[in-house]
Amino acid sequence: MPMVEIAWHGRGGQGAKTASQFLGEAALDIGKYIQAFPEYGPERAGAPMKAFTRISDEPIYVHSSVSEPDIVIVIDPTLLGSVNVTEGLEDNGILLVNTEKSPEDIRKIVNFKHGKVGTVDATKIALETLKIPMPNMPMLGAFLKVNNIVSIDEVSEIVKAKFIKKLGEEKTKANIEGIKRAYSELRLG
């Protein structure tokens, strides 16, 4: 498997860093080489930020931000008007957006003519499962639908291991349910 590079766009406090790390840890658990790290602008809640994940079968020697992602995940759809989320995205890349809009609508908004666009209302899923507007884990589920490097079961195990003590069984199960719902509700176009 060649290296896969993922760029996550969100705002501080929305969990882009956490989702990036969960994906990386799940890949590490199955023997992949990984990097997962955030890149902050002004460090404050609500400020635009990025996180990155690299996954490979071979050691990773690149130590910089992801400039040509294979997949871009947009946790906060309000960034579509203020941040060039498709910057560096290859023509055959995949753009995943947390929105109720259709993939066709997003394609027009960001002027992404090639590749695939996927949309899922991750905020709605988070509100219905977790009871809070934290769409990061559902967006992780959307990623799992378009790239099978790591299985949904492997990610679920990482979520259980990391969250059970911190959040308790009920919230941990809600996070896993959110991941699975977004996986099944993702629309691709």
ZIHURA-V416395 format. One record per residue. N is the residue number from 1. RES is the residue in three letters. SS is DSSP state (H for helix, E for strand, L for the rest). PSI is psi as a letter, one per 30 degrees, with the letter a starting at -180 (NA if undefined). Layout:
n:N res:RES ss:SS psi:PSI
n:N res:RES ss:SS psi:PSI
This chain:
n:1 res:MET ss:L psi:k
n:2 res:PRO ss:L psi:l
n:3 res:MET ss:L psi:k
n:4 res:VAL ss:E psi:k
n:5 res:GLU ss:E psi:k
n:6 res:ILE ss:E psi:k
n:7 res:ALA ss:E psi:k
n:8 res:TRP ss:E psi:k
n:9 res:HIS ss:E psi:k
n:10 res:GLY ss:E psi:a
n:11 res:ARG ss:E psi:l
n:12 res:GLY ss:L psi:k
n:13 res:GLY ss:L psi:f
n:14 res:GLN ss:L psi:f
n:15 res:GLY ss:L psi:g
n:16 res:ALA ss:H psi:e
n:17 res:LYS ss:H psi:e
n:18 res:THR ss:H psi:e
n:19 res:ALA ss:H psi:e
n:20 res:SER ss:H psi:e
n:21 res:GLN ss:H psi:e
n:22 res:PHE ss:H psi:e
n:23 res:LEU ss:H psi:e
n:24 res:GLY ss:H psi:e
n:25 res:GLU ss:H psi:e
n:26 res:ALA ss:H psi:e
n:27 res:ALA ss:H psi:e
n:28 res:LEU ss:H psi:e
n:29 res:ASP ss:H psi:f
n:30 res:ILE ss:L psi:g
n:31 res:GLY ss:L psi:g
n:32 res:LYS ss:L psi:l
n:33 res:TYR ss:E psi:k
n:34 res:ILE ss:E psi:l
n:35 res:GLN ss:E psi:k
n:36 res:ALA ss:E psi:j
n:37 res:PHE ss:E psi:l
n:38 res:PRO ss:E psi:l
n:39 res:GLU ss:E psi:j
n:40 res:TYR ss:E psi:k
n:41 res:GLY ss:L psi:b
n:42 res:PRO ss:L psi:k
n:43 res:GLU ss:L psi:j
n:44 res:ARG ss:L psi:l
n:45 res:ALA ss:L psi:k
n:46 res:GLY ss:L psi:f
n:47 res:ALA ss:L psi:k
n:48 res:PRO ss:E psi:k
n:49 res:MET ss:E psi:l
n:50 res:LYS ss:E psi:l
n:51 res:ALA ss:E psi:l
n:52 res:PHE ss:E psi:k
n:53 res:THR ss:E psi:k
n:54 res:ARG ss:E psi:k
n:55 res:ILE ss:E psi:k
n:56 res:SER ss:E psi:l
n:57 res:ASP ss:L psi:f
n:58 res:GLU ss:L psi:l
n:59 res:PRO ss:L psi:k
n:60 res:ILE ss:L psi:k
n:61 res:TYR ss:L psi:f
n:62 res:VAL ss:L psi:k
n:63 res:HIS ss:L psi:i
n:64 res:SER ss:L psi:l
n:65 res:SER ss:L psi:l
n:66 res:VAL ss:L psi:j
n:67 res:SER ss:L psi:f
n:68 res:GLU ss:L psi:i
n:69 res:PRO ss:L psi:l
n:70 res:ASP ss:L psi:e
n:71 res:ILE ss:E psi:k
n:72 res:VAL ss:E psi:k
n:73 res:ILE ss:E psi:k
n:74 res:VAL ss:E psi:j
n:75 res:ILE ss:L psi:e
n:76 res:ASP ss:L psi:j
n:77 res:PRO ss:H psi:f
n:78 res:THR ss:H psi:f
n:79 res:LEU ss:H psi:f
n:80 res:LEU ss:H psi:e
n:81 res:GLY ss:H psi:f
n:82 res:SER ss:L psi:f
n:83 res:VAL ss:L psi:k
n:84 res:ASN ss:L psi:i
n:85 res:VAL ss:L psi:f
n:86 res:THR ss:L psi:g
n:87 res:GLU ss:L psi:k
n:88 res:GLY ss:L psi:f
n:89 res:LEU ss:L psi:k
n:90 res:GLU ss:L psi:l
n:91 res:ASP ss:L psi:f
n:92 res:ASN ss:L psi:g
n:93 res:GLY ss:L psi:l
n:94 res:ILE ss:E psi:k
n:95 res:LEU ss:E psi:k
n:96 res:LEU ss:E psi:k
n:97 res:VAL ss:E psi:k
n:98 res:ASN ss:E psi:j
n:99 res:THR ss:L psi:l
n:100 res:GLU ss:L psi:f
n:101 res:LYS ss:L psi:l
n:102 res:SER ss:L psi:l
n:103 res:PRO ss:H psi:e
n:104 res:GLU ss:H psi:e
n:105 res:ASP ss:H psi:e
n:106 res:ILE ss:H psi:e
n:107 res:ARG ss:H psi:e
n:108 res:LYS ss:H psi:e
n:109 res:ILE ss:H psi:e
n:110 res:VAL ss:H psi:f
n:111 res:ASN ss:L psi:h
n:112 res:PHE ss:L psi:j
n:113 res:LYS ss:L psi:f
n:114 res:HIS ss:L psi:a
n:115 res:GLY ss:L psi:a
n:116 res:LYS ss:E psi:k
n:117 res:VAL ss:E psi:k
n:118 res:GLY ss:E psi:k
n:119 res:THR ss:E psi:k
n:120 res:VAL ss:E psi:k
n:121 res:ASP ss:L psi:i
n:122 res:ALA ss:H psi:e
n:123 res:THR ss:H psi:e
n:124 res:LYS ss:H psi:e
n:125 res:ILE ss:H psi:e
n:126 res:ALA ss:H psi:e
n:127 res:LEU ss:H psi:e
n:128 res:GLU ss:H psi:f
n:129 res:THR ss:H psi:e
n:130 res:LEU ss:L psi:f
n:131 res:LYS ss:L psi:g
n:132 res:ILE ss:L psi:l
n:133 res:PRO ss:L psi:i
n:134 res:MET ss:L psi:i
n:135 res:PRO ss:L psi:g
n:136 res:ASN ss:H psi:e
n:137 res:MET ss:H psi:e
n:138 res:PRO ss:H psi:e
n:139 res:MET ss:H psi:f
n:140 res:LEU ss:H psi:e
n:141 res:GLY ss:H psi:e
n:142 res:ALA ss:H psi:e
n:143 res:PHE ss:H psi:e
n:144 res:LEU ss:H psi:f
n:145 res:LYS ss:H psi:e
n:146 res:VAL ss:H psi:f
n:147 res:ASN ss:L psi:j
n:148 res:ASN ss:L psi:g
n:149 res:ILE ss:L psi:e
n:150 res:VAL ss:L psi:k
n:151 res:SER ss:L psi:l
n:152 res:ILE ss:H psi:e
n:153 res:ASP ss:H psi:e
n:154 res:GLU ss:H psi:e
n:155 res:VAL ss:H psi:e
n:156 res:SER ss:H psi:e
n:157 res:GLU ss:H psi:e
n:158 res:ILE ss:H psi:e
n:159 res:VAL ss:H psi:e
n:160 res:LYS ss:H psi:e
n:161 res:ALA ss:H psi:e
n:162 res:LYS ss:H psi:e
n:163 res:PHE ss:H psi:f
n:164 res:ILE ss:H psi:e
n:165 res:LYS ss:H psi:e
n:166 res:LYS ss:H psi:e
n:167 res:LEU ss:H psi:f
n:168 res:GLY ss:L psi:l
n:169 res:GLU ss:H psi:e
n:170 res:GLU ss:H psi:e
n:171 res:LYS ss:H psi:e
n:172 res:THR ss:H psi:e
n:173 res:LYS ss:H psi:e
n:174 res:ALA ss:H psi:e
n:175 res:ASN ss:H psi:e
n:176 res:ILE ss:H psi:e
n:177 res:GLU ss:H psi:e
n:178 res:GLY ss:H psi:e
n:179 res:ILE ss:H psi:e
n:180 res:LYS ss:H psi:e
n:181 res:ARG ss:H psi:e
n:182 res:ALA ss:H psi:e
n:183 res:TYR ss:H psi:e
n:184 res:SER ss:H psi:f
n:185 res:GLU ss:H psi:f
n:186 res:LEU ss:L psi:k
n:187 res:ARG ss:E psi:k
n:188 res:LEU ss:E psi:k
n:189 res:GLY ss:L psi:NA
